[in-house]
């Protein structure tokens, strides 16, 4: 578990370093976006775009409000197709791969696993705003307790501002 956390932090540092020298994403603004997503999880979202077609996303928050579970994920995303490329908005569809970690605060049980999102972004070209929506398959591989439901399909939507 500690190896996964160290690797995640290393990946974030590399992504931030690459973002300083790489071309910004295709919308308005720079290579770093900060925002919020609601759903599963509800979290603060940080996105770094090292190229116009790839990004790293870090989310920190809660899985659901009724259970108050702490949650974090780190995902590498790549655009697979552009639905729209107009003067005001670019709409890519992306797929990603990464991992998540969740702490059940009531029982102090920690889970970790893989996260594979499929989503769509609305990157505005005249304002540094991105609206996103995604569905993600989460597979729990490591847990401090027996795993009752190893697979989950979750959804999150939100907005980010690019700097």
N, C-alpha and C positions, 0 to 999 in steps of 0.2 A: 504494500500500500504506500509506504514512504517513497519507494522508487518511482511510482506513478506520479506522486505529487512533485518530486524533484524534476522528473522529466517534463511535466506540465509547465512548471515555472521556467525551466530552460527553454521550452518552446515559445513561451510568451516573450521572453527576453530576446530571442532570435527574431521573432516576428516584429517586435518593436524596433529593433536595430535595422531590419530590412526596410521597414516602412519609412524610415528617415531618408533613405537614398533612392527608393523606388518611385516609379510613376504612380500617381494617385489613382484611385478607382475612377470609373468613367463619369460619375456624377459630379456635382459641384462640391467643393471643399477639398480637404486634404486626405491623408491616408488613415486617419484615426477617427473612429466614430464612437460616441457614447450615447446610450439610450436606455430604454426599458422595454421589457417584454412581459406580456401577461399570458396566463394559461398555466401549462405545466412545463417548465417552471415559471414562476413570476420572479423576475430577476432584473438586476442591473446588467446591461449588456455592453461589452466593449468589443469593437471589431477593428482589426488592423488589416489593411489591404496592401500586401507587398506588390501585387500586380493588378492590372485592370480586371482580371478574370479569376483571381483567387483571394481568399481572406481567411484569417483566423478569428474565431469568435470565442470569447470568454464570457460566461454568464455566472453571476453570483447572486443567490437569493434563497427562496424557499420553494420546495416542490409544490406544496399546496398549503393554503392558509389554515385549513381545518386540522392538519397534522403538525404544522409548524416545523417540518423537516428542513434542515439546512441542505443546500444543494449547490453544486458547481459543475460546469462542464466546459471543456475546451475542445473545439472542433475545427478542423481544416475544411474549407468549403471551396468548391470549384464550379464555375458556371458551365452548364452543359448546353444551353441554347438561349438565344435572345428572342423573346416573344415580340418585343417592340423596341425599336431604336429610333426615337423621334427627337425633335428639337427640344422638347420639354421633359421627356422621361425616357429612361431606359429600363426595360423589364426583363432581367435575366432569371432563368430557372437554374437552381444550383442543387448539388448533392454534396454531402460531406461525410467525414469520418472522424471520430474522436472518442473521447471518454467522458464519463461523469463520475461523481462521487456524491454520496448522500448520507447524511447523519440523521437517524431517527432520534430526535431529542428526548422523547418520552422513555425510550428503552436504551438509549446510548448505543445503538447498533449502527455500524457503518457498512454501506454497500458501495460497490464500484463496478463499473462495466463499460460497455461500448455504446456509443450513440451514433446513429446514422440518420441525419436529417435530409429531407427533400423539401425545398422551399422556393419561394419567389420573392424577389426584391423589386421595389419601385424606387429607382434612383433618379431623383429630380436633378436636372441639369442647370437650372437657374437658381436654385436654393440648395444649401447643403443638408438636405433631408433625405432620409431613406425610410420607407415603410416596408415591413417584411411580415411574412407569414410562413410557417413551416410545420410539417408533421415529421416526427422523428421516431424511429424504432430504437428502443433502449433494451439492451440485453445485460442483465446482472450476472456477473461471473464470480465476484468475490463478495462474501458477506460474513459478518460476525455471527450470524444465525442461519438456520436452514432457509433456503430460498423457496418461498411459496410460489411466486409468480416471476419467473426469470425474464419474461418478455413483456414489454409495455409499448403501446403506441400512444404518444403524447403530442400535444400541439401547443404552439406558442406564436403570438403575433405582437408586433410592437413598432416602435419608431426609434431611429437614431439620428443624431446630428453629427455631421462630418467636420473635423477640424484640420 
